[in-house]
Amino acid sequence: MAERVADAVVKRLRVKKLVEARDETAARAAVRKVLLENLQAEERLDAEARQILMEHTKEIRDTAVDYARLLALVRGKLARERGFIL
């Protein structure tokens, strides 16, 4: 997936003349690296949000709050605290 997105990003930037890449392969590799790092950071954020909710399982069960909603809230809060854009 990251490979296709990187290809599309580099192609679109070149077509719109926003960047000039002497080595298109290197440009795609750089974009792919950034995308993969971002996806990995998002996965770590999700894992941490799930862990926080697991630590509060009893409290969550005692309320009528939806787990998916709580996960989204915790995930959003962690992202904001870390300056991570989802």
MOPAC internal coordinates of N, CA, C and O (Angstrom, degrees):
PM7 1SCF
backbone

  N    0.0000 0     0.00 0     0.00 0    0    0    0
  C    1.4485 1     0.00 0     0.00 0    1    0    0
  C    1.5258 1   110.12 1     0.00 0    2    1    0
  O    1.2310 1   120.62 1   133.37 1    3    2    1
  N    1.3479 1   116.42 1   -46.63 1    3    2    1
  C    1.4626 1   119.80 1  -178.51 1    5    3    2
  C    1.5241 1   111.12 1   -61.62 1    6    5    3
  O    1.2310 1   120.69 1   145.41 1    7    6    5
  N    1.3191 1   116.28 1   -34.59 1    7    6    5
  C    1.4686 1   120.62 1   179.24 1    9    7    6
  C    1.5304 1   110.87 1   -62.90 1   10    9    7
  O    1.2310 1   120.45 1   133.36 1   11   10    9
  N    1.3295 1   116.75 1   -46.64 1   11   10    9
  C    1.4697 1   120.43 1  -179.46 1   13   11   10
  C    1.5223 1   111.14 1   -66.30 1   14   13   11
  O    1.2310 1   120.39 1   139.31 1   15   14   13
  N    1.3188 1   116.86 1   -40.69 1   15   14   13
  C    1.4660 1   120.04 1   179.54 1   17   15   14
  C    1.5276 1   109.98 1   -65.27 1   18   17   15
  O    1.2310 1   120.53 1   136.81 1   19   18   17
  N    1.3251 1   116.60 1   -43.19 1   19   18   17
  C    1.4693 1   120.17 1   178.95 1   21   19   18
  C    1.5304 1   110.36 1   -60.87 1   22   21   19
  O    1.2310 1   120.29 1   135.94 1   23   22   21
  N    1.3238 1   117.06 1   -44.06 1   23   22   21
  C    1.4639 1   120.61 1   177.61 1   25   23   22
  C    1.5248 1   110.82 1   -58.02 1   26   25   23
  O    1.2310 1   120.89 1   133.05 1   27   26   25
  N    1.3306 1   115.90 1   -46.95 1   27   26   25
  C    1.4675 1   120.53 1  -178.26 1   29   27   26
  C    1.5272 1   111.64 1   -64.78 1   30   29   27
  O    1.2310 1   120.23 1   139.20 1   31   30   29
  N    1.3205 1   117.17 1   -40.80 1   31   30   29
  C    1.4697 1   120.74 1  -179.28 1   33   31   30
  C    1.5244 1   110.61 1   -64.13 1   34   33   31
  O    1.2310 1   120.45 1   131.02 1   35   34   33
  N    1.3226 1   116.74 1   -48.98 1   35   34   33
  C    1.4647 1   120.35 1  -178.97 1   37   35   34
  C    1.5247 1   110.33 1   -63.09 1   38   37   35
  O    1.2310 1   120.51 1   136.99 1   39   38   37
  N    1.3149 1   116.64 1   -43.01 1   39   38   37
  C    1.4621 1   119.94 1   179.72 1   41   39   38
  C    1.5258 1   111.43 1   -61.50 1   42   41   39
  O    1.2310 1   120.87 1   133.70 1   43   42   41
  N    1.3264 1   115.94 1   -46.30 1   43   42   41
  C    1.4637 1   120.12 1  -178.88 1   45   43   42
  C    1.5343 1   111.42 1   -64.56 1   46   45   43
  O    1.2310 1   120.49 1   139.37 1   47   46   45
  N    1.3309 1   116.67 1   -40.63 1   47   46   45
  C    1.4668 1   119.68 1   178.61 1   49   47   46
  C    1.5304 1   111.38 1   -64.60 1   50   49   47
  O    1.2310 1   120.36 1   141.47 1   51   50   49
  N    1.3228 1   116.92 1   -38.53 1   51   50   49
  C    1.4665 1   120.26 1   179.29 1   53   51   50
  C    1.5268 1   110.89 1   -70.33 1   54   53   51
  O    1.2310 1   120.18 1   138.38 1   55   54   53
  N    1.3366 1   117.27 1   -41.62 1   55   54   53
  C    1.4692 1   120.93 1  -179.84 1   57   55   54
  C    1.5247 1   110.36 1   -62.26 1   58   57   55
  O    1.2310 1   120.74 1   139.04 1   59   58   57
  N    1.3298 1   116.20 1   -40.96 1   59   58   57
  C    1.4669 1   120.10 1  -179.62 1   61   59   58
  C    1.5267 1   112.17 1   -81.97 1   62   61   59
  O    1.2310 1   120.96 1  -178.67 1   63   62   61
  N    1.3290 1   115.77 1     1.33 1   63   62   61
  C    1.4691 1   122.86 1   178.24 1   65   63   62
  C    1.5315 1   112.05 1    58.95 1   66   65   63
  O    1.2310 1   121.29 1  -144.17 1   67   66   65
  N    1.3419 1   115.14 1    35.83 1   67   66   65
  C    1.4608 1   120.16 1   176.63 1   69   67   66
  C    1.5295 1   111.84 1   -88.30 1   70   69   67
  O    1.2310 1   120.89 1   157.77 1   71   70   69
  N    1.3239 1   115.91 1   -22.23 1   71   70   69
  C    1.4644 1   121.26 1   175.31 1   73   71   70
  C    1.5228 1   108.68 1  -139.67 1   74   73   71
  O    1.2310 1   121.91 1   -25.57 1   75   74   73
  N    1.3116 1   113.94 1   154.43 1   75   74   73
  C    1.4566 1   120.02 1   174.18 1   77   75   74
  C    1.5246 1   106.11 1  -123.18 1   78   77   75
  O    1.2310 1   120.54 1   -67.63 1   79   78   77
  N    1.3084 1   116.57 1   112.37 1   79   78   77
  C    1.4618 1   121.32 1  -176.97 1   81   79   78
  C    1.5198 1   109.74 1  -107.36 1   82   81   79
  O    1.2310 1   121.12 1   -59.57 1   83   82   81
  N    1.3371 1   115.46 1   120.43 1   83   82   81
  C    1.4601 1   119.18 1   176.75 1   85   83   82
  C    1.5219 1   110.27 1   -72.53 1   86   85   83
  O    1.2310 1   121.76 1   142.06 1   87   86   85
  N    1.3355 1   114.24 1   -37.94 1   87   86   85
  C    1.4664 1   120.33 1   179.98 1   89   87   86
  C    1.5231 1   107.96 1  -118.56 1   90   89   87
  O    1.2310 1   120.94 1   -83.95 1   91   90   89
  N    1.3240 1   115.81 1    96.05 1   91   90   89
  C    1.4650 1   120.42 1  -176.14 1   93   91   90
  C    1.5280 1   111.45 1   -63.73 1   94   93   91
  O    1.2310 1   119.84 1   147.16 1   95   94   93
  N    1.3123 1   117.92 1   -32.84 1   95   94   93
  C    1.4626 1   121.26 1   178.43 1   97   95   94
  C    1.5186 1   110.77 1   -63.97 1   98   97   95
  O    1.2310 1   120.42 1   137.41 1   99   98   97
  N    1.3147 1   116.81 1   -42.59 1   99   98   97
  C    1.4662 1   120.96 1   178.35 1  101   99   98
  C    1.5218 1   110.97 1   -67.03 1  102  101   99
  O    1.2310 1   120.76 1   142.59 1  103  102  101
  N    1.3318 1   116.16 1   -37.41 1  103  102  101
  C    1.4653 1   119.86 1   178.72 1  105  103  102
  C    1.5297 1   110.27 1   -64.50 1  106  105  103
  O    1.2310 1   120.38 1   136.35 1  107  106  105
  N    1.3366 1   116.88 1   -43.65 1  107  106  105
  C    1.4711 1   120.53 1   177.80 1  109  107  106
  C    1.5205 1   110.70 1   -63.16 1  110  109  107
  O    1.2310 1   120.55 1   139.91 1  111  110  109
  N    1.3292 1   116.55 1   -40.09 1  111  110  109
  C    1.4662 1   120.65 1   179.50 1  113  111  110
  C    1.5270 1   110.63 1   -63.88 1  114  113  111
  O    1.2310 1   120.19 1   140.05 1  115  114  113
  N    1.3229 1   117.24 1   -39.95 1  115  114  113
  C    1.4643 1   120.82 1   179.56 1  117  115  114
  C    1.5278 1   111.00 1   -66.02 1  118  117  115
  O    1.2310 1   120.62 1   135.89 1  119  118  117
  N    1.3265 1   116.42 1   -44.11 1  119  118  117
  C    1.4704 1   120.28 1   179.11 1  121  119  118
  C    1.5266 1   109.82 1   -64.92 1  122  121  119
  O    1.2310 1   120.52 1   137.58 1  123  122  121
  N    1.3358 1   116.60 1   -42.42 1  123  122  121
  C    1.4690 1   120.55 1   178.86 1  125  123  122
  C    1.5334 1   110.71 1   -60.78 1  126  125  123
  O    1.2310 1   120.35 1   138.78 1  127  126  125
  N    1.3214 1   116.94 1   -41.22 1  127  126  125
  C    1.4710 1   121.05 1   179.48 1  129  127  126
  C    1.5334 1   110.82 1   -61.14 1  130  129  127
  O    1.2310 1   120.62 1   135.39 1  131  130  129
  N    1.3254 1   116.41 1   -44.61 1  131  130  129
  C    1.4647 1   120.72 1   179.37 1  133  131  130
  C    1.5222 1   110.38 1   -64.04 1  134  133  131
  O    1.2310 1   120.26 1   137.25 1  135  134  133
  N    1.3189 1   117.11 1   -42.75 1  135  134  133
  C    1.4651 1   121.04 1   179.04 1  137  135  134
  C    1.5270 1   111.14 1   -61.93 1  138  137  135
  O    1.2310 1   120.43 1   134.39 1  139  138  137
  N    1.3236 1   116.78 1   -45.61 1  139  138  137
  C    1.4637 1   120.38 1  -179.71 1  141  139  138
  C    1.5279 1   111.60 1   -64.09 1  142  141  139
  O    1.2310 1   120.46 1   139.25 1  143  142  141
  N    1.3288 1   116.73 1   -40.75 1  143  142  141
  C    1.4577 1   119.95 1   177.54 1  145  143  142
  C    1.5216 1   110.82 1   -62.00 1  146  145  143
  O    1.2310 1   120.96 1   139.18 1  147  146  145
  N    1.3348 1   115.78 1   -40.82 1  147  146  145
  C    1.4548 1   120.49 1   179.15 1  149  147  146
  C    1.5270 1   111.27 1   -65.42 1  150  149  147
  O    1.2310 1   120.26 1   136.08 1  151  150  149
  N    1.3105 1   117.11 1   -43.92 1  151  150  149
  C    1.4716 1   120.72 1   179.18 1  153  151  150
  C    1.5268 1   111.10 1   -63.97 1  154  153  151
  O    1.2310 1   120.40 1   140.72 1  155  154  153
  N    1.3184 1   116.84 1   -39.28 1  155  154  153
  C    1.4587 1   120.23 1   178.55 1  157  155  154
  C    1.5293 1   110.99 1   -66.66 1  158  157  155
  O    1.2310 1   120.55 1   139.87 1  159  158  157
  N    1.3254 1   116.55 1   -40.13 1  159  158  157
  C    1.4657 1   120.16 1   177.72 1  161  159  158
  C    1.5252 1   110.41 1   -63.67 1  162  161  159
  O    1.2310 1   120.54 1   140.69 1  163  162  161
  N    1.3249 1   116.57 1   -39.31 1  163  162  161
  C    1.4607 1   120.40 1   178.09 1  165  163  162
  C    1.5299 1   111.01 1   -65.85 1  166  165  163
  O    1.2310 1   120.10 1   141.39 1  167  166  165
  N    1.3172 1   117.42 1   -38.61 1  167  166  165
  C    1.4638 1   120.92 1   176.93 1  169  167  166
  C    1.5305 1   111.06 1   -63.43 1  170  169  167
  O    1.2310 1   120.58 1   138.40 1  171  170  169
  N    1.3350 1   116.49 1   -41.60 1  171  170  169
  C    1.4720 1   119.79 1   177.67 1  173  171  170
  C    1.5303 1   110.92 1   -63.97 1  174  173  171
  O    1.2310 1   120.64 1   140.71 1  175  174  173
  N    1.3190 1   116.37 1   -39.29 1  175  174  173
  C    1.4611 1   121.50 1   178.13 1  177  175  174
  C    1.5263 1   110.31 1   -62.87 1  178  177  175
  O    1.2310 1   120.34 1   135.55 1  179  178  177
  N    1.3284 1   116.95 1   -44.45 1  179  178  177
  C    1.4695 1   121.16 1   177.91 1  181  179  178
  C    1.5265 1   111.15 1   -61.73 1  182  181  179
  O    1.2310 1   120.69 1   137.19 1  183  182  181
  N    1.3233 1   116.29 1   -42.81 1  183  182  181
  C    1.4659 1   120.28 1  -179.98 1  185  183  182
  C    1.5217 1   110.79 1   -63.45 1  186  185  183
  O    1.2310 1   120.55 1   139.00 1  187  186  185
  N    1.3158 1   116.55 1   -41.00 1  187  186  185
  C    1.4670 1   119.75 1   178.93 1  189  187  186
  C    1.5294 1   111.20 1   -66.67 1  190  189  187
  O    1.2310 1   120.25 1   140.14 1  191  190  189
  N    1.3138 1   117.12 1   -39.86 1  191  190  189
  C    1.4710 1   120.78 1   178.10 1  193  191  190
  C    1.5295 1   110.24 1   -62.96 1  194  193  191
  O    1.2310 1   120.56 1   136.57 1  195  194  193
  N    1.3432 1   116.53 1   -43.43 1  195  194  193
  C    1.4707 1   119.90 1   177.37 1  197  195  194
  C    1.5229 1   111.44 1   -62.42 1  198  197  195
  O    1.2310 1   120.64 1   140.03 1  199  198  197
  N    1.3383 1   116.38 1   -39.97 1  199  198  197
  C    1.4638 1   120.80 1   179.35 1  201  199  198
  C    1.5292 1   110.95 1   -63.56 1  202  201  199
  O    1.2310 1   120.28 1   137.98 1  203  202  201
  N    1.3043 1   117.06 1   -42.02 1  203  202  201
  C    1.4697 1   120.77 1   177.82 1  205  203  202
  C    1.5193 1   110.07 1   -60.78 1  206  205  203
  O    1.2310 1   120.34 1   135.78 1  207  206  205
  N    1.3282 1   116.95 1   -44.22 1  207  206  205
  C    1.4659 1   119.88 1   179.22 1  209  207  206
  C    1.5251 1   111.41 1   -66.80 1  210  209  207
  O    1.2310 1   120.13 1   144.22 1  211  210  209
  N    1.3246 1   117.36 1   -35.78 1  211  210  209
  C    1.4686 1   120.07 1   177.67 1  213  211  210
  C    1.5279 1   110.97 1   -63.08 1  214  213  211
  O    1.2310 1   120.67 1   145.15 1  215  214  213
  N    1.3228 1   116.32 1   -34.85 1  215  214  213
  C    1.4599 1   120.85 1   179.17 1  217  215  214
  C    1.5277 1   111.66 1   -68.09 1  218  217  215
  O    1.2310 1   120.43 1   161.71 1  219  218  217
  N    1.3167 1   116.79 1   -18.29 1  219  218  217
  C    1.4673 1   121.70 1  -177.95 1  221  219  218
  C    1.5332 1   111.48 1  -119.29 1  222  221  219
  O    1.2310 1   120.73 1  -150.59 1  223  222  221
  N    1.3164 1   116.21 1    29.41 1  223  222  221
  C    1.4653 1   121.19 1  -176.95 1  225  223  222
  C    1.5178 1   112.71 1   -56.51 1  226  225  223
  O    1.2310 1   120.29 1   134.83 1  227  226  225
  N    1.3214 1   117.04 1   -45.17 1  227  226  225
  C    1.4669 1   120.20 1  -177.82 1  229  227  226
  C    1.5188 1   111.41 1   -61.48 1  230  229  227
  O    1.2310 1   120.34 1   134.17 1  231  230  229
  N    1.3274 1   116.96 1   -45.83 1  231  230  229
  C    1.4606 1   120.18 1   179.94 1  233  231  230
  C    1.5294 1   110.85 1   -63.23 1  234  233  231
  O    1.2310 1   120.62 1   142.33 1  235  234  233
  N    1.3223 1   116.42 1   -37.67 1  235  234  233
  C    1.4546 1   120.70 1  -179.34 1  237  235  234
  C    1.5274 1   110.09 1   -66.79 1  238  237  235
  O    1.2310 1   120.48 1   137.40 1  239  238  237
  N    1.3348 1   116.68 1   -42.60 1  239  238  237
  C    1.4629 1   120.07 1   179.22 1  241  239  238
  C    1.5202 1   111.98 1   -63.37 1  242  241  239
  O    1.2310 1   120.20 1   148.18 1  243  242  241
  N    1.3256 1   117.23 1   -31.82 1  243  242  241
  C    1.4551 1   121.58 1  -177.74 1  245  243  242
  C    1.5295 1   112.77 1   -77.39 1  246  245  243
  O    1.2310 1   120.12 1   172.28 1  247  246  245
  N    1.3196 1   117.38 1    -7.72 1  247  246  245
  C    1.4633 1   120.70 1   179.23 1  249  247  246
  C    1.5224 1   109.30 1  -113.86 1  250  249  247
  O    1.2310 1   121.12 1    -8.73 1  251  250  249
  N    1.2862 1   115.46 1   171.27 1  251  250  249
  C    1.4684 1   120.73 1  -179.44 1  253  251  250
  C    1.5286 1   110.98 1   -99.15 1  254  253  251
  O    1.2310 1   120.46 1  -158.19 1  255  254  253
  N    1.3189 1   116.72 1    21.81 1  255  254  253
  C    1.4575 1   120.71 1  -177.38 1  257  255  254
  C    1.5296 1   109.99 1   -81.76 1  258  257  255
  O    1.2310 1   120.68 1   -41.52 1  259  258  257
  N    1.2964 1   116.31 1   138.48 1  259  258  257
  C    1.4610 1   123.31 1  -179.89 1  261  259  258
  C    1.5341 1   109.74 1   -74.13 1  262  261  259
  O    1.2310 1   120.53 1   -48.99 1  263  262  261
  N    1.3423 1   116.59 1   131.01 1  263  262  261
  C    1.4612 1   121.92 1  -178.19 1  265  263  262
  C    1.5338 1   111.09 1   -59.45 1  266  265  263
  O    1.2310 1   120.04 1   136.21 1  267  266  265
  N    1.3215 1   117.52 1   -43.79 1  267  266  265
  C    1.4660 1   121.06 1  -179.07 1  269  267  266
  C    1.5217 1   110.89 1   -61.46 1  270  269  267
  O    1.2310 1   120.82 1   140.85 1  271  270  269
  N    1.3154 1   116.03 1   -39.15 1  271  270  269
  C    1.4734 1   120.37 1   178.58 1  273  271  270
  C    1.5268 1   110.16 1   -65.72 1  274  273  271
  O    1.2310 1   120.77 1   135.90 1  275  274  273
  N    1.3401 1   116.13 1   -44.10 1  275  274  273
  C    1.4648 1   119.76 1   177.90 1  277  275  274
  C    1.5215 1   111.32 1   -62.52 1  278  277  275
  O    1.2310 1   120.25 1   137.65 1  279  278  277
  N    1.3200 1   117.14 1   -42.35 1  279  278  277
  C    1.4579 1   120.97 1   179.25 1  281  279  278
  C    1.5262 1   110.17 1   -59.91 1  282  281  279
  O    1.2310 1   120.29 1   135.83 1  283  282  281
  N    1.3130 1   117.06 1   -44.17 1  283  282  281
  C    1.4645 1   120.99 1   178.73 1  285  283  282
  C    1.5253 1   111.07 1   -62.94 1  286  285  283
  O    1.2310 1   120.08 1   139.80 1  287  286  285
  N    1.3213 1   117.46 1   -40.20 1  287  286  285
  C    1.4681 1   120.83 1   179.77 1  289  287  286
  C    1.5240 1   111.43 1   -66.42 1  290  289  287
  O    1.2310 1   120.55 1   133.34 1  291  290  289
  N    1.3346 1   116.55 1   -46.66 1  291  290  289
  C    1.4630 1   120.43 1  -179.53 1  293  291  290
  C    1.5235 1   110.20 1   -64.70 1  294  293  291
  O    1.2310 1   120.85 1   136.32 1  295  294  293
  N    1.3177 1   115.98 1   -43.68 1  295  294  293
  C    1.4578 1   121.35 1   179.16 1  297  295  294
  C    1.5368 1   110.38 1   -60.19 1  298  297  295
  O    1.2310 1   120.24 1   135.39 1  299  298  297
  N    1.3170 1   117.14 1   -44.61 1  299  298  297
  C    1.4651 1   121.42 1   178.43 1  301  299  298
  C    1.5079 1   112.44 1   -63.30 1  302  301  299
  O    1.2310 1   120.66 1   139.50 1  303  302  301
  N    1.3235 1   116.33 1   -40.50 1  303  302  301
  C    1.4711 1   120.12 1   179.80 1  305  303  302
  C    1.5201 1   110.62 1   -66.30 1  306  305  303
  O    1.2310 1   120.08 1   135.36 1  307  306  305
  N    1.3178 1   117.45 1   -44.64 1  307  306  305
  C    1.4594 1   120.29 1   178.08 1  309  307  306
  C    1.5310 1   110.98 1   -61.87 1  310  309  307
  O    1.2310 1   120.62 1   138.93 1  311  310  309
  N    1.3180 1   116.43 1   -41.07 1  311  310  309
  C    1.4637 1   120.56 1   179.40 1  313  311  310
  C    1.5280 1   110.98 1   -62.54 1  314  313  311
  O    1.2310 1   120.29 1   134.93 1  315  314  313
  N    1.3293 1   117.05 1   -45.07 1  315  314  313
  C    1.4708 1   120.51 1   178.92 1  317  315  314
  C    1.5197 1   111.02 1   -61.95 1  318  317  315
  O    1.2310 1   120.40 1   136.26 1  319  318  317
  N    1.3366 1   116.84 1   -43.74 1  319  318  317
  C    1.4663 1   120.64 1  -179.11 1  321  319  318
  C    1.5285 1   111.60 1   -61.01 1  322  321  319
  O    1.2310 1   120.47 1   148.79 1  323  322  321
  N    1.3091 1   116.71 1   -31.21 1  323  322  321
  C    1.4724 1   121.34 1  -176.17 1  325  323  322
  C    1.5234 1   113.25 1   -99.56 1  326  325  323
  O    1.2310 1   120.52 1  -179.02 1  327  326  325
  N    1.3394 1   116.62 1     0.98 1  327  326  325
  C    1.4512 1   120.08 1  -179.22 1  329  327  326
  C    1.5226 1   112.98 1    69.19 1  330  329  327
  O    1.2310 1   120.98 1  -151.92 1  331  330  329
  N    1.3268 1   115.73 1    28.08 1  331  330  329
  C    1.4479 1   122.22 1  -178.26 1  333  331  330
  C    1.5163 1   108.76 1   -96.87 1  334  333  331
  O    1.2310 1   120.19 1   -52.78 1  335  334  333
  N    1.3105 1   117.24 1   127.22 1  335  334  333
  C    1.4604 1   121.37 1  -179.42 1  337  335  334
  C    1.5171 1   108.62 1   -95.03 1  338  337  335
  O    1.2310 1   121.12 1   -57.18 1  339  338  337
  N    1.3409 1   115.46 1   122.82 1  339  338  337
  C    1.4687 1   119.73 1   179.93 1  341  339  338
  C    1.5038 1   111.17 1   -91.00 1  342  341  339
  O    1.2310 1   120.10 1   180.00 1  343  342  341

